[in-house]
Structure formats: structure tokens, C-alpha cells
Amino acid sequence: MLLHLDFTLHVPIYQQICNEIVRRIATGQLRPGELLPPIRTLAEDLGVNMMTVSKAYGLLKQEGYIQTDRRAGTRICEDLQQTVPPQLRQQLKRSVSEARACGMTLEEILELCRAVYEGGAV
Amino acid sequence: MNLFLVICMWIFLPIVYVSMRNNTVCKKGLILSVTLPPEGQRDEEVQVYVAQFRKRLLWTAVWLTAALLPALLFPRVSVVITWAVVWMLAAMFVIFWVYAKGYAGLKAIKRRRGWKTGKPQPAMETEPLKLPKPIRTGWFVPPMILSVLPVISCIFDVLDPAWKLLLTVNAAVCLFMTACSLAIYGLIFRQKPDVVDDNPDRTAALTRVRRYNWTKTWLLMAWLTGAYSVAVWIGQGKGYFAMTMVYTAAILAVTLATEFAVRRAQHRLNGDTVPVVDEDDYWIWGQFYYNPHDKKTFINERVGMGMSVNYATPAGKAVAVFAVVVLLAMLPLCAWLIADETAVTELSVSSEAIVAQHRNTVYEIPLEDIQDMQLLDQLPPAAKLWGSGTDRLLKGKFSVEGYGAATLCLNPQATPVLVIQTAGEIYFFSGAEAEAIYEQRNE
């Protein structure tokens, strides 16, 4: 599996892996029920420590995006949450506020949101 | 002993075999070191050719193994070593020749089918790939300290001179190894990224995989070496051979495990890539990099995590000459070993000294220096510090049980053993004249 990771950012690598997988689920590149590579395999492919991938999978599981089974492996959840969780609204509010504080205009923020929503490279 | 020596020489064959066989599975657009486009990678003719190559490679490895087996039956260690060395040189040539033939055949198919696969890789900045930085040098410092730690014992403790010498030499070798790990580790970060196609994420992933595993290997090797040095110190000479074997096996296991982890990742990341880089013409027989346009001496191996040498640079040529000289120098060394093992130690006594001569080595012990002389029915257990140590020849410095460090020049199977003690040295000799010399001296 090929994921985009940026080691110059201050965002932890496990968080970046997590974000990339969520982005792929959102854009349909990863479908519900689809099998994800085992932790060891993904760590080998990304050139990162197994613990990093394990932490990312743990976070995704906690957020309800994936489910793990010792025999069946790790899969994207079939029944992904359809209602917007309250913490997501909080995160969005904070992200938009941060962007505004950094000097981004509304148009720029909307453009960025559109690009992310439509699955384009950000 | 024969089995151990044979296994030590043979082990290179399965490693090379597995590595060459692994090259038949597509990685980074390469099969058998030939760059192929996706249609070439899936082509039926290529698949059949590769299957035939695998069979040929397997039979070559089997025949080469069979050719080594007679060495198990030889009575003398020097003959076993000679057979194994000649076998190793021949086996290296044969297996690389089989690979070169396989490579040439596949390249001919590529040319005949007119598959285009890009150009040589240009120099490329790694900055836009946003790769991880090298780890801090500080991670290599503790293993270096661990390596030299036993020297403290040599300075402050009262030790047997033989043990002290072994401990110091071992610590020096370990320090050299850990320092080399640090020096070689940094090389990978000066190399070009692993460009296969125009997808920067793939290039970043492939480069990251190589660097991550390279880092892991050298760091683990440094720490294993440091731990080995301390273990030898704590063991106080007990189980030294077993520890060395475990250490060597651990280093081999770490290297092979990371190498194949990289190859697995390179295979999975291959995807359906359309190669934009083709450097086949710079790889002689798919094995040796020769690019006069590239000024770098050390370059990345095309597959796996390792590095290779550009034989077009002056330093690369020097490395090639050195490697050939070292390999060929093994032959006269073997001849020397056979001559040494078959030669007999001649003992004689004059009015002034006892003289022991073994080929060109002469030990002359003035009679007035001799403090004590003994005749033993057999040699006490002895461990080599330096010199030759085979079933029929012990020559050099040894640690002998009950005597400490001593100079030996004898055939341990020939008895009796003459022990001569002087103020500064203990000598052990054996020979037909040993008993007569002992009796003459006593009279």
C-alpha cells in the first residue's frame, strides 16, 4: 500500500497514516469490508516501525473506521458511522479557527475543503 | 572439524542462490536485473524463460554442493581448506556465469520485442520527497563504549597474559567494527533516491524502505558487536568460540532478514509501474556497475538495501583489483598451509642451544636460559591466541592449561611433548628426538 507521508511536518507519522487511510475511505479508494495489509506488511512497505503502524491501526479502530480479527485480519468497517460525531464538529471548528488565525481567507479555506472533500491532492 | 569448515565455506552458496532466485520476482520493474515494462513483466515468453532460469540455477547449486562434499573425507585440515577454497572460487565463477547468461538471454528478449523502458536516472534532489533525516550519531556511541569496556579490565585487573592479549585484540576488533558501522551507515543518505516511475510517493516509499532498513541493520550490528565484546569479557574466556558463532549467526540473520524485508517491500510497491529509469547498459552482466558518467564510487544496489561499487571510478577500480588480489591470494596461502601442516618439526641440540626447526621457522633456546624441562605423554588442552591450529599442527602462541601463554610448534598427535621453560617463555615441541633430548639434558 502506497501512502503519502511527510517527515518534515510536525504531525506524528502514525497520525499521518491514520489521516491517509481516512482520506482513502472518504474518497472511496478504500471500500467498506476491504482488507487492510497486516501491521508488519504495511510497516515494511512504508519503511517505518511496526509500532507506528500498530498505533495508527489502534487509533482507526478506536475511531470506528476499521475492525480487527485475529483470523480475518484488519478490514474497513462495513457499517461506517453515518451521523457526524460531536468531536468531529469540534475538530472542524478548531481547524477552521486555526486557519483563520493564520491569515487564510474564507475562499482559501473553502477551496481547501473542496479539494479535500473531492479527494484531490492537498 | 571438516564438517564445520565445509559449512563455513558452503554457506555463501545458499545465500547467493536465494538472492539470485529472488531476482526472478519483479521488483522496481526489474526481473533478473533487466528493466521491463508492465507488459514485459507479464509476458508469457518472459515467464517461461524465468522458470527455466530458476531450474538451471537450482541444478547449478545442487551440483556445486555435491562437488564440495568430498572435502568431508579428507584427513588433513589443510587439504580440506584448500579444496573448499578452490571450490568457493570456482562456485562463485560458475553461479555468476549462470546468472550472467540468464541476464543476457532476457535482455535479448527485451531487445527483440522492442520494449522501451526509459533513460538512465538523472541526479535528483531528495528534498522534495520529504524523507526522514538520519538518526543521531549518538546512537552509535554506546556500542562503541561497550566495545572498549573490556580494556578497563586489562588496565586495572591482574590477568593472565594470554587472556589479556585475547581480550585486548577482541575489544580492538569490536571497536573497529562499531566505528565502521557508523562510517558506512552515513553513505546511504548521499545516494540518489529509488526512482522507478513518475510517482513521487512510490519514489519516497522505496527510498524510505531502503534507508530505514539500512539504518536498522547497521545500528543492530553495532549494538550486537558491543554486546559481544562485553559477553566475552564477562565469560572470562569460557565459551569464547560459542559466543563468536552466536554473534556471527546473529549478524547474518539480521542482515538477511532486513535485506529480504526490503525486497518484499520493493516487490509489493512495484505495482503496475511504467519504468522511467533504465540503467541496464551500465550493469555489466546485471551485476557490476560501470558508469563513467557517474562520479560516485558507492551506489545503491538496484534491488535490496545494499550498496555496490562503480567500477568506472579510480577508487572503484582499486576496489576491484583489491578484491581479485585477495581472492587469488587464497590459493598460494592454501599451498603454504599444506606445506606447513605436512612438514615435521626437527629437534636438535648443540653444546649451546636446543634448536627446533619447522620449515623456515627456527626456535633457538640457549641451554643456559633453560630453567626446567618436562616430557609429557600428551599435550594439555590448549586454545589458540594466534598462529596455525589444525589437527596435525599447532604453531604459534597458545594458552595451555596449567601453563598459561606458551609458544607451540608441534604435531599434537605425535608424542611425547617436550616442554622447555625459560625465564620469559614456555615452549612446547614434539618430534622424534624429543625423548632423546630430554634424557641427554637430564644426564
Interface residues (C-beta under 8 A of the other chain):
Chain A: L2 L3 H4 L5 D6 F7 T8 L9 T41 E44 D45 L46 G47 V48
Chain B: K130 L131 P132 K133 N199 D201 R202 A204 A205 T207 R208 V209 R210 R211 Y212 N213 A261 R264 A265 R268 L269 G271
